[in-house]
Amino acid sequence: MNAPHDISPETNATTSNQSSGRLMTGLRRGFRRKCPNCGHGFAFGGYLKLRSECDVCNHPIGEYRCDDAPPYFTIFLVGHIVVPGALAMEQNFSPSMALQLSIWLPATVALCLGFLPFIKGAVLGTQWAMRIKG
Ligand SMILES: [Zn+2]
């Protein structure tokens, strides 16, 4: 006989599938910079500024605090693109340091600025999926 709060393995698996589905939904909607709750309204009012609430479903988007996570993940991703690229160029062509810098410094800035809003959206979607606010 089970206690009232026992969770059967089937229930546990269902809960796990639901939470991973919610996470994927949040990531997909957030990466598109849409409201993670409804997927239709815009989550961003500017380049990186979150709206206080969704235009469509009135979900309080502004209550989510992404803090340092989006820059951290952006630097992590861009570092894994730029460093191997610079090393491969050095090994294969041995260009001058000035040429390396003139290629990779602007590429680093452009990639960071390009990825950051989408990664911030994905972090927002993750917070929505895990119900992390404030
Ligand atoms: Zn919405």
Residues whose N, C-alpha, C, O or C-beta is under 5 A from the ligand:
A	BS01	ZN	C35 N37 C38 G39 G41 C54 V56 C57 N58 H59
